[in-house]
């Protein structure tokens, strides 16, 4: 009997120590209990747009993985900046996630240096890129312009007709980079939406545009505009006969794919950020999620946080260089 007691005592002590260590680990690792309430995806754009659709595709799968609801909040205004300000006002506990876009974050940082209340890699913490999409150089469906070279030649020969539409600084920067590299003239004409931009090319009010693929694809497939080149490293399935800018002889017009990604507030606990990154990457890797993302003409991504951070800082530098070289001025 005494021997049994002697055996039990060390065993009970070991169990007590293990329980104590587990409790200490739970207290020292904030990711153990994360998430313990709904996660909020905060967007700076209205429902129905690409950022919103992507968030609503990824959100339910993330909810399945982490076991908490994912609520999408659309907080529009000031080019998406109001949403960033809201996210930065919330606790840094991983339950408020900014679903941010390249124009809202990287482009804005390049065109308003030192004037914003945020920075995408300093006051925010990149988690993962969720999806990307290319810009597509588009021209009139009818007439003599069928290639990028013909567009440039026409623009140089007819500077009074070489206008381009823009509804965002992101489109302005893409068009101005094209002008800088090709020597083609072009005056920007402001429009309220990407759809109106493309319709201005259809109607002949402007000569060329760099809208996103989601708007161009159905119009090009319907014969309303001509997709002259894709601003990505490879052709896209929806426009198999449209060359990339590099294939069209303009590799110097290096238009990186436009991105949408997830961000936390800087200062969020690294274990929580890592757990969210892992879960989001798992969500984007799901076959059904990837199929739905491709259905909105986006490419599913899901890379690591540091890779995303490096990409953002590089994009800001590229955009800043174009702004300076073209002497662009933007109203905040």
N, C-alpha and C positions, 0 to 999 in steps of 0.2 A: 504493500500500500504506500509505503514511504517512497519507493522507487517511482511509482506512478506520479506521486506529487512532485517529485524532483524533475520528472520529464515534463509535466504540465507547466511548471513554473517558467522555464525558459521559453516554452512555446507561447504561453500567454504574453510573456514580455515581448517576444518577437512580433506577435500580432499587434500589440499595443504600439510598438515602435513603428510598424508599417502604417498603422492607421494615423499615427501622429505625423509621419512623413508625408502621407497622402494629403492630410489636411494642410500641412505647410506648403506643399506643392501647389494645391488649389489656390492658396492665398497669394503665393508668389507668382503664379502664372495666370494673368487675367484672361487668357484665351480658353482656360478650362471651362468657365461658365458662359462663354460667348457663343452665340448671342442669347440674351435672356429676355428679349422683348422684340417686337417687330423691327425689321430693318427698313429704313426709308431711302428709296432712290429719289434724289432731288434733281430735277432737270430744269434748264433755263429756257426750254422751248415748248411750244404748244403740243397738245395731243395730236397724233396723226403724222407727225414729221418723223424723219429717220431716227433721230436720237430717242424719241418716245417709243417708236416701234421696237427698236433694239432693246431698250430697257424692259419692255413688256414681254419680249421673247425670253430674255435671260432670267428675269425676276422669278418666275414660277419654278424653274429648275433650281435656282439658288435656294429658294424656300424649301424644296424637297431635301436638298443636301444638308442645310443647316437647321432645319426643323422649326423655323420661325417664319411668319408671313413677311412678304416683301411688298411694301406699299410704294407706288409711284406717285410722286408729287410734281406737278408742273408749275413752276414759279417763274413766269415769264417777265421780261422787261430788261431794258438797257443792254440788249445784245447778249443776254444770258448772264450778265454780271450780278443781277439781283439774287439769282439762285446761289452763286458762289458766296456772296456776302451772307446769305442765310445759313448755308452749311458751316461757314466759319464761325457763326455765332452759337453753334450747337456744341454739346459736350463731345470731347474727343474720345469717345468710347466705342467707335466702330459701328454704331447703329444708324448714323446718318452718312450716306454715301452720295457723293456728287457724281452724276453721269455726265461728263463734260465732253465738249467737242473741240476740235482743233481751232476753229475760228474764234470761239468763245474764250479760249485760254491762250494758246500759243500765238495766234495772230494778234489778239488784243494786247498781249504782253510786248510784242514787237512794235506795234504802231503807237502804243501809249506808254513808252518806257518811263518808269518811275511815277506814273500817275494813277495806277490802279491800287485797290485795297488788297490785292492778292498776287501771288506768283504761282504758276502751276507746279513748280518743283521745290518751292521754298515754304510758302504758307500752306501749300497742299502737299499731300503725299500720294504720288502715283501708285496705283495698285496693280492694274493690268489693262491692256488695250482689249476692248471687247470686239470691235469690228472696224473695218476700214472700207473705203470706196474711192475710186479714182474720179478725177475731173476729166471731162471729155471735151476736147476742142471741137466746136460745132460751127458749121457754116450753112449757107442757104442750100436747100435741097435741089434747086434748079440753077441753071447757068453754067458758066465756064469753070467754076471753082470746084475741083474734085479731089485735090490733094493739098497738103500743107504748103508745099512749094508754090502752088498756084495761088493759094490764099495770100502768101507773103508778097508775091509778085503783083497781084491785083492791088493790095493795100498800098504798096509803094508807088504804083502808077496812078492810084486814085486816092490820095490822102484825104480828100474832102468826104469820101464815102467810107473811110476806115474808122468806124466807131465801134465800141464794144459796150455791152450792157453789164451792170453790176448791181447786186443787191446786198453785197457784203464785202468787207475788206479782204476776205479770203479770195474772192473772185477777182477783185482789183489787183491783188498781188500776183496772182497767177497770170493775168493778162499783161501786167507790166513786165513780169519776168520774160514772157514770150516776146514782147516788144524789144526789151533790152538785148536779147540774144539774137533776134532776127533782123533788127533794124527797121521793123515795120512800124509805121505810125498808127495812132489810134487814140481817140478821145473817149473817156468814160462817160456813159449815160446812166444815171441812177434809176433803178427800178425797186419796187417794194418786195418782190419775191423772185425766187429762182424760176418759177413757172413763167412769170412775166418776162424775165430775161430771155428765155428761149423763144417765147412768142414774138419778141421784138426781132429776132433773127428770122423767124418764119415770115413776118410781115415786111421785112426789108428795112426796118428802122435802124438796125445795126448790122454789122458785117460778120462778126464772129463772137463767140462766147466760150467761157470755160465753166459750164455748170456741172453739177454732180451727175453721176451715171444714172441714178434713180429717176431723174427728170428726163434725161436725154434718151435713154433706151427706148421707151414706148414711142416717143416722137420720131426717132430715127427709124424704128421698125415700121412706123406708119407712113414713112416717106415725107414727113413734114420738114425735117432738117437733115443735113448730112453730117454724120459723125466722121470727122477728118482724122483724128488721132486720140488715143487713150493715154492719159497721164499716169501710167503705171508701168511696172517692169515687164508685164506680160499682157497679152490680149485678154479680153473678158469674154466668157461664153455667150453672153447676150448679143455681142457685136463681133462675131468671129472674123469678119472681113475688114474690120477697122484696125489699122496698124497702131503700134505704140508710137509715141513721139520719137523714140530712138530709131525705130524701124523706118519712120518717115524722114530720117536724116536730121532730127533735132534732139539728139541726146543731150545737148547742152541746156535744153529747157527741162531741168530736173524737177519735175513736179512730184513730190512725194505723195503717196496715197493719203487721203484725208482720214483722220481717225476719230473714234469715239471711245472713251475709256472711263474707268472707275477711279475715284479719288477719295481719300480720307483727309481729315484735317491734319496738318503737321503737328506732331506731338502725340498722335495716337499711339498706344502701346504697340511696339513691334510684333509681339506674339499675336495680337488681334489682327494686325494688318496682314501678317503672314497667313493666318487661318482664313481670312477673307479672300486673299489672293488665291490660295489653293482651291477654295470652294468655287470661286468665279471661273478659274481656269478649267476646273472639272465641269462646270455648267456649260461653258462654251465648247468644250470637247465632246459633249453629248451629240450623238448623230442626229437626233430629232431637232435639237437647237440649231445645229449647223445648217441643216436643210432649210429651216425657217429663215435663218439669216441670209442665206443665198437667195431665198425667195423674194427678199426686198432689195436685191442686187448689191448686197454688201458681202464682204469677205469676213468670215469668222476669224478671230485672231487668238488672244489668250496667252500672250507671252508673259515673261517675268517682269516684276516690278522695276528692277534696275535697268533692264533693256528698254522698258517704256520711258523711264526717266531720261535716259541717254537720248532717246529719240526726240523727246519733247525739247530738251535743251538745244539739240541740233537744229530742230525746226525753227525755234525762236531766232537762232543766229542767221539762218538762211533768210527768213522773212525780214529781219532787221537790215540785212545787206541790201535786199531789193528796195526797201523803203528809202534807204539812204541814196542808193544809186539812181532811183527814179525821182528822188526829191518829192515823195508823196506826203500829203498833209491830210489828216483825218480829223473830223470833229468828234469830240468825245460825247 
